[in-house]
Amino acid sequence: MTGDLDSAQRFYGAVLGWTFRRTRLGERLSFAFRDGSPVAGLGALAKNLSLPAAWTPYFAVADADVTAARIRERGATVAVGPLSFGTGRAVLAADPDGAVFGLWQGEVLRNWGVGRGTAPAWLELRTRDAFAAAIFYGEVLDWAGESPESCVVAYEHDHVVLRHGKDTVARISGGAVDSDPDPQVRPRWHVHFRVPDLEAAVEAAITAGGRAVSPVGTSSTGRWVTLRDPEGALFTVLAPQR
């Protein structure tokens, strides 16, 4: 969500190589594409809402009312919805520790996914108790259920890892969160986007008015840097190891 949709499109187009298309959901929402595949959605915040610009994950659900009830039953917050929006119904919620996420019941663009191709590399929940968070989301979103569409949950290298088929789509990291680049918004979900060249992406972000808020990090998945866009929204860019 952004306070200036046109400026956000220019920034992310320059940094991540995205192109944009307006949608049937109205002029205040556009979809981002990379190499012809959908990657993300950018929505304009209503002028009367004093909300920060931020990336928020939306999880597809079969029934928004049932899932919203599960959220409330577990002591979490349903802030908005379920409400009708274009071709579906949406919910905005926060888990018991305050991390914000959304639900979507309805039509999804073809080839939209996480963990493969040009889509986001993965979503990461940075929270204090990874196991408690995994239980909450597992019960609310039916992770590790019996349906063929359910995700598989595993504990690997101090993280709870979520996979759909062969694709890693999310992980939950527990422990101290004081080192988070944004101390005002934690615990929280964080999105990682793939780029072919880490240094080029960081330079483009700085040139376009953003800034780096972490040093270059390395892991088995590649090299990464956390960035802040001109409105303050945080995201991470991830490139292959050299």
N, C-alpha and C positions, 0 to 999 in steps of 0.2 A: 504494500500500500504506500502511496506516494502523494505528497501535496502538489506535485507538478508533473503530470504524466508525460508531457512532451519533453521536459528536461531529463526525466528519468530514462526515457527511451534513447535520447541522445547519449547519455552517459553509458548505459549498458550496451548499446550498440557499438560504441567505441572500445569498451573494455573487453567485452565478451563476443563481439562479432555477431550480435543478434539482429534479426530483422523483425518487424512487428506488423500485426494485422489487427484491425478492429473487429469486433465480434457481434453476434446477434444479441449479446447481453447488454449492449448499449455503448455509447461513446465514452463512458468513463472506465472502460476496461479494454485492454488489448492483450493479445497473446504474443509471446516471444518465440521465435523459431531460430534454429541453428541447423544449417544444411538441410532445410526442408522439414525438420522434425520439431514438434512443439517442446518447449523447454520450461516455460514459466508463464505466469500471468502477472500483469501490472495493472493495478486499479487506482483510480483517483480518489483520495479521501474527501469526504464531504466537507465543505467549508466550515460548517458549524460544529465539527468534531475536532477537539484539540488532542488528536492522537499522533504519536510519533511515526515517522516513516519506518517501516520494518518489513522483513521477509517473514512470512507465516506459512507453515506447511498445512495443506488441506488433505485429509484422508477421505477416500471414497468409501461410502457406506450404503447399504441397501435400504435402510430406513432411518432417516434423520431423527424422527421422534423417539424411536426405541433407543438409539445411541445417546441422544441427549438425556433421556431418563437414566441410563446407566451412569452417565457422568455425574448427575445430581446425586444419585444413590450412593456414590463413593466419595462424597464430600467435596467435589470439585464444582466449578462455576460454569454455567452456561450464560454468557454475557449477551449474546444476540441470537435470535432465532429459536427454532427453525423458521426460516422465512423464505418465501418464493423469490427466486432470482433467475430471470431468463428461462433457461431450459431445465432448471432443477431447484433444489432447496439447499440452503446454506445455514451453517451454525458457526458461531465463533465462541470458543470456550477457553478455559484455563484449567490446568491440572491442579492437584492439591498443593503443589509447591509454587504455583503461579506461572508456569510456562504456558504461553498462549499457542493455541492450535485451532484449526478449523475442520469442519466436516462438510462433505459435498455429496448429496444424493441426486443423481441425474446423469445426463449425458456427459461423456468424457471424450476429448479429441482422440482420434485414432493415433496410435503409436506414442501416446503420452506415457512416460514411465520414468522411473528413477533407477539409477545404477547401471545403465547401459547407454551406448551410443553417445549422443551429444546432450543427453538429459543431465540434470544434476547428478553429481557423483554419488552423493548420499546426503541424508539428513542426520543431524546429530543433536541429541538432547543432552545438554550439559546441566546436571542436577546434583543433588547431594546424595541421594540414595538410589542407585541404579536399579536395584532389585525391586524396591517399592514402586518405582516408576514403571518398570517392566510389567509388574502385576497389574497396575492400574490400566495401562494402555492395552495390555493383553485382554483384560476382561471387558473393557469398553469397545475395542475394535476387533475382538475375536481373533487375536493373534494365536497361533499354535492350535487353531481349531481343527475340526475334522473335514471341513470343506476343502476341495482341491485348490480353491483360491486363497486359502489361509496362508499366512507367512510362517516360516520356521524361525524359532528363537533359540539362540545359543549363547553361551558365555565363553568369550575368547579374549585373551590378553587383557584382562581387567575391564572389558566392555561387554555389555549385552548387545548382541548383533542380531539384526532382523534381515532375513532373506526371503525373497519371493522367487521360487525356482532357483536358478543359478545366480541371480542378481542380488548383491548386497544393497539394501535400500535404506537402512537406517542403523544407527547404533546409539546406545545410551551410555554416557560416561558419568560415573559417580565420583563423589569425593569433594574436596575443597573447590569452590568456584571463585575464590578471591582473585585468581589470576585472569579472569575473564576480561577481554578488552573493553567491555561496557559494564561497569559495576552497577549501573542503574537498572539493568534488565537481566536479572538472573534469578533462578534458573531459567533457561530458555532453549528453544529449538534454534539450530544454526544450519544454514545451507552451504554446501560445498559445490562449486561449479568447476568443470574441467576447462582448461585452456591449453593450447599447444606450447606456449612460451610464457613462463612465469614472469620473467623480467619485463617482457613487452606488455603484459597485462597490467603489472604494477605501474609501469611508466605511463601507460594510457590512462589509468585511473587518476594518477596525480595530475596529469595534464588536464583532465576533464573536471578537476575540482574535488576529487576524492583524496584519501590518504591511506597509507598503510598503518595499521595499529598493532602489528606483530612483526618480529623478525622472520626470516625464512625458516620454516620448519621442515623436517624430513621424517618420513615414515616408510613403511613397506609399500604404501600406495603411491608415493611420489613426494614432490616438494610442494609446499603450500605457504600462502601468506593470507592473513585476514585483513580485509580492507573495509573502509567506511565510505559510503557514497556521499555526495554533497549534502544530502538531507540527514545523514547520520545513520542510515541503515547499514548493518554489518553483514558481510558475507565473506566466504573464503574462496580463493582461486587455487586450483590444484593442477599441477603439471607433472608429466612423467619424469622419472629420474633421468639425469643426463648419462 
